[in-house]
């Protein structure tokens, strides 16, 4: 007796999903193996901490030119005036 169209569809769905599952599982393992190999044979060099002159912290405004500061403040003022009710 021939299987019904519903049984054929179910078999095809299981075969397709199984194929995708196996492929993705192999892909995950291959990616992990390649990652391990790259980290094992080509490790990242450790950064060398060189003595550098004192630099201002990113949050300080002492190094900002007054003209640039005025332009930034004006841009913020215009933005707030445009978008605030």
Biopython code that builds the backbone (N, CA, C, O; Angstrom):
import numpy as np
from Bio.PDB.StructureBuilder import StructureBuilder

atoms = [
    (1, "UNK", "N", (0.843, -1.175, 0.000)),
    (1, "UNK", "CA", (0.000, 0.000, 0.000)),
    (1, "UNK", "C", (0.887, 1.236, 0.000)),
    (1, "UNK", "O", (1.927, 1.256, 0.658)),
    (2, "UNK", "N", (0.483, 2.261, -0.731)),
    (2, "UNK", "CA", (1.260, 3.484, -0.832)),
    (2, "UNK", "C", (1.018, 4.371, 0.396)),
    (2, "UNK", "O", (-0.101, 4.471, 0.899)),
    (3, "UNK", "N", (2.104, 5.017, 0.868)),
    (3, "UNK", "CA", (1.906, 5.934, 1.990)),
    (3, "UNK", "C", (1.127, 7.176, 1.531)),
    (3, "UNK", "O", (1.225, 7.596, 0.378)),
    (4, "UNK", "N", (0.370, 7.738, 2.440)),
    (4, "UNK", "CA", (-0.432, 8.914, 2.082)),
    (4, "UNK", "C", (0.493, 10.119, 1.908)),
    (4, "UNK", "O", (1.662, 10.096, 2.291)),
    (5, "UNK", "N", (-0.065, 11.148, 1.329)),
    (5, "UNK", "CA", (0.707, 12.365, 1.089)),
    (5, "UNK", "C", (1.133, 13.010, 2.410)),
    (5, "UNK", "O", (2.181, 13.651, 2.482)),
    (6, "UNK", "N", (0.316, 12.839, 3.456)),
    (6, "UNK", "CA", (0.662, 13.380, 4.767)),
    (6, "UNK", "C", (1.865, 12.648, 5.351)),
    (6, "UNK", "O", (2.745, 13.279, 5.936)),
    (7, "UNK", "N", (1.915, 11.336, 5.203)),
    (7, "UNK", "CA", (3.054, 10.557, 5.683)),
    (7, "UNK", "C", (4.325, 10.911, 4.903)),
    (7, "UNK", "O", (5.407, 10.996, 5.484)),
    (8, "UNK", "N", (4.197, 11.113, 3.614)),
    (8, "UNK", "CA", (5.348, 11.497, 2.805)),
    (8, "UNK", "C", (5.873, 12.874, 3.223)),
    (8, "UNK", "O", (7.082, 13.092, 3.300)),
    (9, "UNK", "N", (4.964, 13.782, 3.487)),
    (9, "UNK", "CA", (5.365, 15.124, 3.929)),
    (9, "UNK", "C", (6.064, 15.081, 5.280)),
    (9, "UNK", "O", (7.051, 15.781, 5.504)),
    (10, "UNK", "N", (5.541, 14.253, 6.177)),
    (10, "UNK", "CA", (6.143, 14.113, 7.499)),
    (10, "UNK", "C", (7.545, 13.503, 7.389)),
    (10, "UNK", "O", (8.471, 13.954, 8.063)),
    (11, "UNK", "N", (7.702, 12.486, 6.547)),
    (11, "UNK", "CA", (9.019, 11.877, 6.334)),
    (11, "UNK", "C", (10.003, 12.890, 5.743)),
    (11, "UNK", "O", (11.153, 12.973, 6.176)),
    (12, "UNK", "N", (9.549, 13.645, 4.768)),
    (12, "UNK", "CA", (10.407, 14.649, 4.156)),
    (12, "UNK", "C", (10.805, 15.725, 5.162)),
    (12, "UNK", "O", (11.947, 16.185, 5.160)),
    (13, "UNK", "N", (9.861, 16.130, 6.027)),
    (13, "UNK", "CA", (10.156, 17.127, 7.047)),
    (13, "UNK", "C", (11.209, 16.603, 8.027)),
    (13, "UNK", "O", (12.153, 17.316, 8.367)),
    (14, "UNK", "N", (11.048, 15.363, 8.475)),
    (14, "UNK", "CA", (12.018, 14.785, 9.406)),
    (14, "UNK", "C", (13.389, 14.651, 8.759)),
    (14, "UNK", "O", (14.405, 14.939, 9.392)),
    (15, "UNK", "N", (13.426, 14.220, 7.511)),
    (15, "UNK", "CA", (14.693, 14.092, 6.809)),
    (15, "UNK", "C", (15.375, 15.457, 6.656)),
    (15, "UNK", "O", (16.577, 15.584, 6.888)),
    (16, "UNK", "N", (14.614, 16.454, 6.271)),
    (16, "UNK", "CA", (15.178, 17.800, 6.088)),
    (16, "UNK", "C", (15.659, 18.403, 7.391)),
    (16, "UNK", "O", (16.755, 18.960, 7.450)),
    (17, "UNK", "N", (14.845, 18.297, 8.444)),
    (17, "UNK", "CA", (15.245, 18.847, 9.736)),
    (17, "UNK", "C", (16.439, 18.087, 10.305)),
    (17, "UNK", "O", (17.316, 18.688, 10.925)),
    (18, "UNK", "N", (16.478, 16.783, 10.101)),
    (18, "UNK", "CA", (17.615, 15.994, 10.558)),
    (18, "UNK", "C", (18.893, 16.385, 9.843)),
    (18, "UNK", "O", (19.955, 16.485, 10.457)),
    (19, "UNK", "N", (18.785, 16.605, 8.546)),
    (19, "UNK", "CA", (19.943, 17.017, 7.763)),
    (19, "UNK", "C", (20.461, 18.370, 8.247)),
    (19, "UNK", "O", (21.668, 18.538, 8.421)),
    (20, "UNK", "N", (19.591, 19.312, 8.460)),
    (20, "UNK", "CA", (19.993, 20.637, 8.941)),
    (20, "UNK", "C", (20.616, 20.532, 10.323)),
    (20, "UNK", "O", (21.633, 21.174, 10.588)),
    (21, "UNK", "N", (20.028, 19.736, 11.209)),
    (21, "UNK", "CA", (20.556, 19.567, 12.556)),
    (21, "UNK", "C", (21.968, 18.980, 12.522)),
    (21, "UNK", "O", (22.858, 19.461, 13.223)),
    (22, "UNK", "N", (22.171, 17.952, 11.716)),
    (22, "UNK", "CA", (23.494, 17.331, 11.614)),
    (22, "UNK", "C", (24.500, 18.323, 11.033)),
    (22, "UNK", "O", (25.624, 18.423, 11.524)),
    (23, "UNK", "N", (24.109, 19.052, 9.999)),
    (23, "UNK", "CA", (25.005, 20.030, 9.390)),
    (23, "UNK", "C", (25.402, 21.107, 10.386)),
    (23, "UNK", "O", (26.582, 21.438, 10.497)),
    (24, "UNK", "N", (24.432, 21.662, 11.114)),
    (24, "UNK", "CA", (24.751, 22.720, 12.071)),
    (24, "UNK", "C", (25.594, 22.197, 13.231)),
    (24, "UNK", "O", (26.467, 22.908, 13.729)),
    (25, "UNK", "N", (25.344, 20.968, 13.664)),
    (25, "UNK", "CA", (26.167, 20.377, 14.721)),
    (25, "UNK", "C", (27.609, 20.224, 14.254)),
    (25, "UNK", "O", (28.539, 20.562, 14.986)),
    (26, "UNK", "N", (27.797, 19.720, 13.048)),
    (26, "UNK", "CA", (29.148, 19.605, 12.503)),
    (26, "UNK", "C", (29.803, 20.972, 12.343)),
    (26, "UNK", "O", (31.005, 21.114, 12.570)),
    (27, "UNK", "N", (29.032, 21.964, 11.959)),
    (27, "UNK", "CA", (29.548, 23.316, 11.806)),
    (27, "UNK", "C", (30.028, 23.875, 13.140)),
    (27, "UNK", "O", (31.080, 24.512, 13.206)),
    (28, "UNK", "N", (29.267, 23.642, 14.197)),
    (28, "UNK", "CA", (29.674, 24.114, 15.530)),
    (28, "UNK", "C", (30.982, 23.445, 15.948)),
    (28, "UNK", "O", (31.901, 24.118, 16.414)),
    (29, "UNK", "N", (31.070, 22.128, 15.786)),
    (29, "UNK", "CA", (32.299, 21.429, 16.167)),
    (29, "UNK", "C", (33.486, 21.877, 15.318)),
    (29, "UNK", "O", (34.584, 22.058, 15.843)),
    (30, "UNK", "N", (33.281, 22.056, 14.032)),
    (30, "UNK", "CA", (34.368, 22.514, 13.162)),
    (30, "UNK", "C", (34.838, 23.907, 13.565)),
    (30, "UNK", "O", (36.038, 24.180, 13.569)),
    (31, "UNK", "N", (33.905, 24.783, 13.902)),
    (31, "UNK", "CA", (34.259, 26.129, 14.322)),
    (31, "UNK", "C", (35.048, 26.101, 15.621)),
    (31, "UNK", "O", (36.032, 26.826, 15.767)),
    (32, "UNK", "N", (34.618, 25.263, 16.574)),
    (32, "UNK", "CA", (35.346, 25.157, 17.846)),
    (32, "UNK", "C", (36.745, 24.604, 17.642)),
    (32, "UNK", "O", (37.696, 25.078, 18.264)),
    (33, "UNK", "N", (36.880, 23.612, 16.783)),
    (33, "UNK", "CA", (38.208, 23.030, 16.523)),
    (33, "UNK", "C", (39.119, 24.060, 15.848)),
    (33, "UNK", "O", (40.289, 24.182, 16.208)),
    (34, "UNK", "N", (38.588, 24.793, 14.878)),
    (34, "UNK", "CA", (39.404, 25.816, 14.215)),
    (34, "UNK", "C", (39.789, 26.925, 15.183)),
    (34, "UNK", "O", (40.917, 27.415, 15.146)),
    (35, "UNK", "N", (38.867, 27.324, 16.042)),
    (35, "UNK", "CA", (39.167, 28.351, 17.035)),
    (35, "UNK", "C", (40.250, 27.879, 17.985)),
    (35, "UNK", "O", (41.169, 28.630, 18.311)),
    (36, "UNK", "N", (40.143, 26.631, 18.432)),
    (36, "UNK", "CA", (41.161, 26.083, 19.323)),
    (36, "UNK", "C", (42.521, 26.058, 18.625)),
    (36, "UNK", "O", (43.532, 26.422, 19.225)),
    (37, "UNK", "N", (42.548, 25.633, 17.366)),
    (37, "UNK", "CA", (43.808, 25.533, 16.631)),
    (37, "UNK", "C", (44.450, 26.903, 16.446)),
    (37, "UNK", "O", (45.661, 27.051, 16.611)),
    (38, "UNK", "N", (43.653, 27.889, 16.110)),
    (38, "UNK", "CA", (44.202, 29.235, 15.911)),
    (38, "UNK", "C", (44.739, 29.781, 17.236)),
    (38, "UNK", "O", (45.835, 30.341, 17.273)),
    (39, "UNK", "N", (43.986, 29.625, 18.314)),
    (39, "UNK", "CA", (44.452, 30.110, 19.615)),
    (39, "UNK", "C", (45.668, 29.337, 20.115)),
    (39, "UNK", "O", (46.509, 29.890, 20.823)),
    (40, "UNK", "N", (45.761, 28.063, 19.749)),
    (40, "UNK", "CA", (46.877, 27.233, 20.217)),
    (40, "UNK", "C", (48.160, 27.566, 19.470)),
    (40, "UNK", "O", (49.215, 27.695, 20.091)),
    (41, "UNK", "N", (48.091, 27.709, 18.147)),
    (41, "UNK", "CA", (49.290, 27.894, 17.340)),
    (41, "UNK", "C", (49.606, 29.350, 17.019)),
    (41, "UNK", "O", (50.737, 29.669, 16.652)),
    (42, "UNK", "N", (48.631, 30.230, 17.149)),
    (42, "UNK", "CA", (48.844, 31.654, 16.884)),
    (42, "UNK", "C", (48.255, 32.489, 18.023)),
    (42, "UNK", "O", (47.271, 33.200, 17.819)),
    (43, "UNK", "N", (48.845, 32.410, 19.219)),
    (43, "UNK", "CA", (48.281, 33.172, 20.339)),
    (43, "UNK", "C", (48.475, 34.668, 20.130)),
    (43, "UNK", "O", (49.409, 35.104, 19.457)),
    (44, "UNK", "N", (47.577, 35.435, 20.716)),
    (44, "UNK", "CA", (47.694, 36.883, 20.621)),
    (44, "UNK", "C", (48.851, 37.340, 21.483)),
    (44, "UNK", "O", (48.988, 36.884, 22.618)),
    (45, "UNK", "N", (49.696, 38.238, 20.969)),
    (45, "UNK", "CA", (50.798, 38.725, 21.792)),
    (45, "UNK", "C", (50.268, 39.589, 22.932)),
    (45, "UNK", "O", (49.302, 40.335, 22.772)),
    (46, "UNK", "N", (50.916, 39.470, 24.074)),
    (46, "UNK", "CA", (50.492, 40.278, 25.210)),
    (46, "UNK", "C", (50.923, 41.713, 24.975)),
    (46, "UNK", "O", (52.032, 41.950, 24.496)),
    (47, "UNK", "N", (50.070, 42.676, 25.301)),
    (47, "UNK", "CA", (50.430, 44.078, 25.070)),
    (47, "UNK", "C", (51.584, 44.489, 25.985)),
    (47, "UNK", "O", (51.645, 44.109, 27.155)),
    (48, "UNK", "N", (52.483, 45.265, 25.421)),
    (48, "UNK", "CA", (53.623, 45.761, 26.188)),
    (48, "UNK", "C", (53.236, 47.118, 26.748)),
    (48, "UNK", "O", (52.874, 48.033, 26.009)),
    (49, "UNK", "N", (53.318, 47.228, 28.049)),
    (49, "UNK", "CA", (52.972, 48.480, 28.717)),
    (49, "UNK", "C", (54.210, 49.375, 28.738)),
    (49, "UNK", "O", (55.111, 49.179, 29.553)),
    (50, "UNK", "N", (54.247, 50.349, 27.847)),
    (50, "UNK", "CA", (55.366, 51.279, 27.787)),
    (50, "UNK", "C", (55.050, 52.493, 28.642)),
    (50, "UNK", "O", (53.895, 52.890, 28.792)),
    (51, "UNK", "N", (56.098, 53.067, 29.195)),
    (51, "UNK", "CA", (55.910, 54.280, 29.989)),
    (51, "UNK", "C", (55.564, 55.416, 29.041)),
    (51, "UNK", "O", (56.347, 55.753, 28.153)),
    (52, "UNK", "N", (54.401, 55.999, 29.230)),
    (52, "UNK", "CA", (53.973, 57.087, 28.359)),
    (52, "UNK", "C", (53.797, 58.345, 29.201)),
    (52, "UNK", "O", (53.538, 58.261, 30.402)),
    (53, "UNK", "N", (53.934, 59.484, 28.586)),
    (53, "UNK", "CA", (53.733, 60.726, 29.345)),
    (53, "UNK", "C", (52.301, 60.822, 29.839)),
    (53, "UNK", "O", (51.391, 60.232, 29.257)),
    (54, "UNK", "N", (52.115, 61.557, 30.895)),
    (54, "UNK", "CA", (50.784, 61.701, 31.490)),
    (54, "UNK", "C", (49.839, 62.333, 30.481)),
    (54, "UNK", "O", (50.119, 63.394, 29.922)),
    (55, "UNK", "N", (48.718, 61.664, 30.259)),
    (55, "UNK", "CA", (47.707, 62.172, 29.338)),
    (55, "UNK", "C", (46.465, 62.512, 30.146)),
    (55, "UNK", "O", (46.161, 61.845, 31.134)),
    (56, "UNK", "N", (45.753, 63.543, 29.730)),
    (56, "UNK", "CA", (44.518, 63.881, 30.463)),
    (56, "UNK", "C", (43.484, 62.780, 30.301)),
    (56, "UNK", "O", (43.439, 62.110, 29.269)),
    (57, "UNK", "N", (42.675, 62.598, 31.293)),
    (57, "UNK", "CA", (41.636, 61.587, 31.236)),
    (57, "UNK", "C", (40.594, 61.985, 30.200)),
    (57, "UNK", "O", (40.433, 63.172, 29.916)),
    (58, "UNK", "N", (39.880, 61.011, 29.628)),
    (58, "UNK", "CA", (38.902, 61.328, 28.586)),
    (58, "UNK", "C", (37.777, 62.243, 29.072)),
    (58, "UNK", "O", (37.167, 62.941, 28.262)),
    (59, "UNK", "N", (37.496, 62.254, 30.356)),
    (59, "UNK", "CA", (36.396, 63.055, 30.867)),
    (59, "UNK", "C", (36.767, 64.494, 31.160)),
    (59, "UNK", "O", (35.891, 65.319, 31.419)),
    (60, "UNK", "N", (38.066, 64.811, 31.121)),
    (60, "UNK", "CA", (38.463, 66.178, 31.475)),
    (60, "UNK", "C", (38.234, 67.108, 30.295)),
    (60, "UNK", "O", (38.370, 66.700, 29.141)),
    (61, "UNK", "N", (37.887, 68.358, 30.582)),
    (61, "UNK", "CA", (37.626, 69.351, 29.537)),
    (61, "UNK", "C", (38.786, 70.319, 29.401)),
    (61, "UNK", "O", (38.693, 71.282, 28.640)),
    (62, "UNK", "N", (39.872, 70.090, 30.118)),
    (62, "UNK", "CA", (41.007, 71.008, 30.071)),
    (62, "UNK", "C", (41.659, 71.013, 28.689)),
    (62, "UNK", "O", (42.201, 72.041, 28.286)),
    (63, "UNK", "N", (41.628, 69.921, 27.961)),
    (63, "UNK", "CA", (42.295, 69.829, 26.675)),
    (63, "UNK", "C", (41.391, 70.236, 25.511)),
    (63, "UNK", "O", (41.834, 70.195, 24.364)),
    (64, "UNK", "N", (40.147, 70.624, 25.765)),
    (64, "UNK", "CA", (39.217, 70.972, 24.696)),
    (64, "UNK", "C", (39.365, 72.452, 24.378)),
    (64, "UNK", "O", (39.370, 73.302, 25.268)),
    (65, "UNK", "N", (39.486, 72.738, 23.085)),
    (65, "UNK", "CA", (39.603, 74.119, 22.631)),
    (65, "UNK", "C", (38.308, 74.869, 22.954)),
    (65, "UNK", "O", (37.224, 74.326, 22.738)),
    (66, "UNK", "N", (38.389, 76.083, 23.458)),
    (66, "UNK", "CA", (37.168, 76.833, 23.804)),
    (66, "UNK", "C", (36.216, 77.032, 22.616)),
    (66, "UNK", "O", (34.998, 77.049, 22.794)),
    (67, "UNK", "N", (36.770, 77.183, 21.409)),
    (67, "UNK", "CA", (35.907, 77.352, 20.235)),
    (67, "UNK", "C", (35.116, 76.073, 19.961)),
    (67, "UNK", "O", (33.931, 76.125, 19.632)),
    (68, "UNK", "N", (35.777, 74.935, 20.100)),
    (68, "UNK", "CA", (35.099, 73.657, 19.887)),
    (68, "UNK", "C", (34.033, 73.453, 20.947)),
    (68, "UNK", "O", (32.935, 72.983, 20.649)),
    (69, "UNK", "N", (34.351, 73.802, 22.176)),
    (69, "UNK", "CA", (33.387, 73.685, 23.268)),
    (69, "UNK", "C", (32.160, 74.560, 23.009)),
    (69, "UNK", "O", (31.033, 74.132, 23.258)),
    (70, "UNK", "N", (32.368, 75.773, 22.514)),
    (70, "UNK", "CA", (31.245, 76.666, 22.211)),
    (70, "UNK", "C", (30.377, 76.092, 21.090)),
    (70, "UNK", "O", (29.151, 76.179, 21.144)),
    (71, "UNK", "N", (31.008, 75.510, 20.085)),
    (71, "UNK", "CA", (30.255, 74.921, 18.974)),
    (71, "UNK", "C", (29.429, 73.733, 19.466)),
    (71, "UNK", "O", (28.275, 73.577, 19.066)),
    (72, "UNK", "N", (30.008, 72.894, 20.328)),
    (72, "UNK", "CA", (29.283, 71.749, 20.871)),
    (72, "UNK", "C", (28.103, 72.204, 21.710)),
    (72, "UNK", "O", (27.013, 71.643, 21.603)),
    (73, "UNK", "N", (28.309, 73.205, 22.534)),
    (73, "UNK", "CA", (27.226, 73.718, 23.374)),
    (73, "UNK", "C", (26.102, 74.299, 22.524)),
    (73, "UNK", "O", (24.928, 74.109, 22.840)),
    (74, "UNK", "N", (26.443, 74.998, 21.460)),
    (74, "UNK", "CA", (25.427, 75.575, 20.577)),
    (74, "UNK", "C", (24.655, 74.473, 19.852)),
    (74, "UNK", "O", (23.443, 74.585, 19.670)),
    (75, "UNK", "N", (25.339, 73.423, 19.444)),
    (75, "UNK", "CA", (24.665, 72.309, 18.777)),
    (75, "UNK", "C", (23.698, 71.620, 19.731)),
    (75, "UNK", "O", (22.591, 71.254, 19.336)),
    (76, "UNK", "N", (24.106, 71.441, 20.980)),
    (76, "UNK", "CA", (23.213, 70.841, 21.974)),
    (76, "UNK", "C", (22.007, 71.739, 22.217)),
    (76, "UNK", "O", (20.879, 71.258, 22.327)),
    (77, "UNK", "N", (22.249, 73.037, 22.300)),
    (77, "UNK", "CA", (21.149, 73.989, 22.520)),
    (77, "UNK", "C", (20.145, 73.932, 21.359)),
    (77, "UNK", "O", (18.935, 73.908, 21.584)),
    (78, "UNK", "N", (20.650, 73.909, 20.119)),
    (78, "UNK", "CA", (19.756, 73.845, 18.962)),
    (78, "UNK", "C", (18.992, 72.525, 18.922)),
    (78, "UNK", "O", (17.809, 72.503, 18.580)),
    (79, "UNK", "N", (19.656, 71.433, 19.266)),
    (79, "UNK", "CA", (18.994, 70.136, 19.267)),
    (79, "UNK", "C", (17.863, 70.098, 20.289)),
    (79, "UNK", "O", (16.765, 69.620, 20.003)),
    (80, "UNK", "N", (18.147, 70.605, 21.477)),
    (80, "UNK", "CA", (17.126, 70.600, 22.528)),
    (80, "UNK", "C", (15.968, 71.532, 22.172)),
    (80, "UNK", "O", (14.811, 71.218, 22.451)),
    (81, "UNK", "N", (16.274, 72.674, 21.558)),
    (81, "UNK", "CA", (15.220, 73.600, 21.170)),
    (81, "UNK", "C", (14.340, 73.002, 20.085)),
    (81, "UNK", "O", (13.143, 73.286, 20.028)),
    (82, "UNK", "N", (14.920, 72.185, 19.233)),
    (82, "UNK", "CA", (14.187, 71.591, 18.121)),
    (82, "UNK", "C", (13.317, 70.414, 18.581)),
    (82, "UNK", "O", (12.208, 70.224, 18.082)),
    (83, "UNK", "N", (13.832, 69.621, 19.543)),
    (83, "UNK", "CA", (13.155, 68.394, 19.918)),
    (83, "UNK", "C", (12.409, 68.453, 21.240)),
    (83, "UNK", "O", (11.687, 67.512, 21.570)),
    (84, "UNK", "N", (12.553, 69.493, 21.985)),
    (84, "UNK", "CA", (11.835, 69.614, 23.257)),
    (84, "UNK", "C", (10.577, 70.469, 23.061)),
    (84, "UNK", "O", (10.632, 71.488, 22.374)),
    (85, "UNK", "N", (9.463, 70.075, 23.643)),
    (85, "UNK", "CA", (8.237, 70.868, 23.475)),
    (85, "UNK", "C", (8.251, 72.135, 24.296)),
    (85, "UNK", "O", (7.292, 72.905, 24.261)),
]
sb = StructureBuilder()
sb.init_structure("model")
sb.init_model(0)
sb.init_chain("A")
sb.init_seg("    ")
for serial, (resi, resn, name, xyz) in enumerate(atoms, 1):
    if name == "N":
        sb.init_residue(resn, " ", resi, " ")
    sb.init_atom(name, np.array(xyz, "f"), 0.0, 1.0, " ", f" {name:<3s}", serial, name[0])
structure = sb.get_structure()
